[in-house]
Amino acid sequence: KDATVWRKPSEEFSGYLYKAQGVVEDVPNRIVDHIRPGPYRLYWDSLMTTMDIMETFEENCCVMRYTTAGQLWNIIAPREFVDFSYTTSYEDGLLTCGISLEYGEVRPNFVRGFNHPCGWFCVPLKDCPSHSLLTGYIQTELRGMLPQSAVDTAMSSTLTNFYSDLKKALKT
């Protein structure tokens, strides 16, 4: 209902490129403010458990470390990611993109995941500017000993929940 998720083999690594797309009732600036690194993300994203901005290069450019909760009854253990993140204007909307970095030591009780080039594009709908089309391209390598079927299940449910959780957060 909230989003559609597709996948195809990634050209970056042996996993998949996931594309998630859905219409969100709000303007791109407000939507992207809830997605990019910052105070809103931890408030509404049920998968994210911590987020620290480790370095800031300019207003919309940083290195962040975040952790995610375990999934599928902890078959997928909690993960830690360190990502370079950049947000910029893109055509009539906004783009927030990132890629993981090999940075610092992995905290105990986490597996260090790796995000290959990822991004969220958010543009207003031409016929209804109070709504936006939000499209994400995600290439997450969860690492660890995981069956691909568990990763596929986790990624599709995580991405669809992302949209419903975001929509709820934007209404408050």
C-alpha positions as CSV (number, residue, x, y, z in Angstrom):
1,K,0.0,0.0,0.0
2,D,2.7,2.5,0.9
3,A,5.6,1.4,-1.3
4,T,6.7,-0.9,-4.1
5,V,10.0,-2.7,-3.8
6,W,12.0,-4.3,-6.7
7,R,15.4,-5.9,-6.8
8,K,17.9,-6.9,-9.4
9,P,21.5,-8.2,-9.2
10,S,23.9,-5.4,-8.2
11,E,26.8,-4.4,-10.4
12,E,28.7,-3.4,-7.3
13,F,28.8,-6.7,-5.3
14,S,27.3,-10.2,-5.3
15,G,24.0,-9.1,-3.7
16,Y,21.1,-7.0,-4.9
17,L,20.2,-3.5,-5.8
18,Y,16.8,-2.7,-4.2
19,K,14.6,0.0,-5.5
20,A,11.8,1.3,-3.3
21,Q,9.2,3.8,-4.5
22,G,6.1,5.4,-3.1
23,V,4.2,8.6,-2.9
24,V,4.5,10.6,0.4
25,E,2.1,13.3,1.4
26,D,4.5,16.2,2.0
27,V,7.1,18.4,0.3
28,P,10.6,17.2,-0.6
29,N,12.4,19.4,1.9
30,R,10.5,18.1,4.9
31,I,10.7,14.5,3.7
32,V,14.4,14.6,3.2
33,D,14.9,16.3,6.5
34,H,13.4,13.2,8.1
35,I,15.6,10.8,6.0
36,R,19.1,12.4,6.1
37,P,21.4,12.2,9.1
38,G,20.1,14.4,11.8
39,P,17.7,14.7,14.8
40,Y,14.5,13.4,13.1
41,R,15.8,10.0,11.9
42,L,16.2,8.3,15.2
43,Y,12.7,9.6,16.3
44,W,10.8,7.6,13.7
45,D,13.0,4.9,12.0
46,S,12.2,1.8,14.0
47,L,15.2,-0.1,12.5
48,M,17.8,2.5,13.5
49,T,18.9,2.2,17.2
50,T,21.8,4.8,17.3
51,M,23.2,7.5,15.1
52,D,26.3,9.6,15.6
53,I,27.6,12.3,13.3
54,M,31.3,11.6,13.5
55,E,32.6,14.3,11.1
56,T,30.9,17.2,9.4
57,F,32.5,18.7,6.3
58,E,29.8,21.2,5.4
59,E,26.1,21.6,6.2
60,N,24.9,18.7,4.1
61,C,27.9,16.5,4.1
62,C,29.0,14.2,7.0
63,V,30.3,10.8,8.1
64,M,27.8,9.1,10.4
65,R,27.9,5.8,12.3
66,Y,24.6,4.1,13.0
67,T,23.4,0.8,14.3
68,T,20.3,-1.2,13.4
69,A,18.2,-3.6,15.4
70,G,18.3,-7.3,14.9
71,Q,15.8,-8.6,12.4
72,L,13.8,-11.8,11.8
73,W,13.9,-12.9,15.5
74,N,17.6,-11.9,15.6
75,I,18.5,-14.3,12.8
76,I,20.0,-11.1,11.4
77,A,22.1,-9.8,14.3
78,P,22.3,-6.0,15.0
79,R,24.4,-4.2,12.4
80,E,26.7,-1.2,12.5
81,F,27.4,1.0,9.5
82,V,29.7,4.0,8.9
83,D,28.6,6.0,5.9
84,F,29.6,9.1,4.1
85,S,26.3,11.1,3.5
86,Y,25.7,14.0,1.2
87,T,22.4,15.8,0.5
88,T,21.9,18.2,-2.4
89,S,19.3,19.8,-4.6
90,Y,18.4,17.6,-7.6
91,E,16.2,19.0,-10.4
92,D,13.0,20.1,-8.7
93,G,13.7,18.0,-5.6
94,L,16.4,16.7,-3.4
95,L,18.9,13.8,-3.4
96,T,20.5,12.3,-0.3
97,C,23.1,9.7,-1.1
98,G,25.8,7.7,0.7
99,I,28.3,5.0,0.7
100,S,30.0,3.1,3.5
101,L,33.6,3.8,4.6
102,E,36.1,1.5,6.3
103,Y,36.3,3.7,9.4
104,G,37.1,3.0,13.0
105,E,36.7,-0.2,15.0
106,V,33.5,-2.2,15.0
107,R,31.7,-2.0,18.3
108,P,31.2,-5.2,20.3
109,N,28.0,-7.1,19.6
110,F,27.6,-5.8,16.1
111,V,28.4,-7.0,12.6
112,R,29.8,-4.2,10.4
113,G,27.6,-3.9,7.3
114,F,28.6,-2.1,4.1
115,N,26.4,0.2,2.0
116,H,27.5,0.3,-1.6
117,P,26.3,3.5,-3.4
118,C,22.8,4.3,-2.2
119,G,20.5,7.2,-2.6
120,W,17.0,8.6,-2.0
121,F,15.5,10.9,-4.6
122,C,12.5,13.1,-3.6
123,V,10.6,15.2,-6.1
124,P,7.2,16.9,-5.9
125,L,4.4,15.4,-8.0
126,K,3.7,17.8,-10.9
127,D,-0.1,17.4,-10.6
128,C,-0.1,17.5,-6.8
129,P,2.8,19.5,-5.4
130,S,1.8,18.8,-1.8
131,H,2.8,15.1,-2.4
132,S,6.2,13.8,-3.4
133,L,7.6,10.8,-5.1
134,L,10.3,9.2,-3.0
135,T,12.5,6.7,-4.7
136,G,15.3,4.9,-2.9
137,Y,18.1,2.8,-4.4
138,I,19.7,0.6,-1.7
139,Q,22.7,-1.8,-2.0
140,T,23.4,-3.1,1.5
141,E,25.8,-5.8,2.1
142,L,24.8,-7.1,5.6
143,R,27.8,-9.3,5.9
144,G,28.1,-12.3,8.2
145,M,26.7,-15.8,7.6
146,L,23.2,-15.1,6.2
147,P,21.1,-17.0,3.7
148,Q,20.1,-14.8,0.8
149,S,16.4,-15.6,1.5
150,A,16.7,-14.1,5.0
151,V,18.3,-10.9,3.5
152,D,15.6,-10.6,0.8
153,T,12.8,-11.0,3.4
154,A,14.4,-8.5,5.7
155,M,15.2,-5.9,3.0
156,S,11.7,-6.0,1.5
157,S,9.9,-5.7,4.8
158,T,12.4,-3.0,6.1
159,L,11.9,-0.9,3.0
160,T,8.1,-1.1,3.0
161,N,8.0,-0.3,6.8
162,F,10.3,2.6,6.1
163,Y,7.6,4.3,4.1
164,S,4.8,3.6,6.5
165,D,6.9,4.8,9.5
166,L,8.0,7.9,7.6
167,K,4.4,8.8,6.7
168,K,3.4,8.5,10.4
169,A,6.3,10.7,11.5
170,L,5.4,13.4,8.9
171,K,1.9,13.6,10.2
172,T,3.1,14.6,13.7
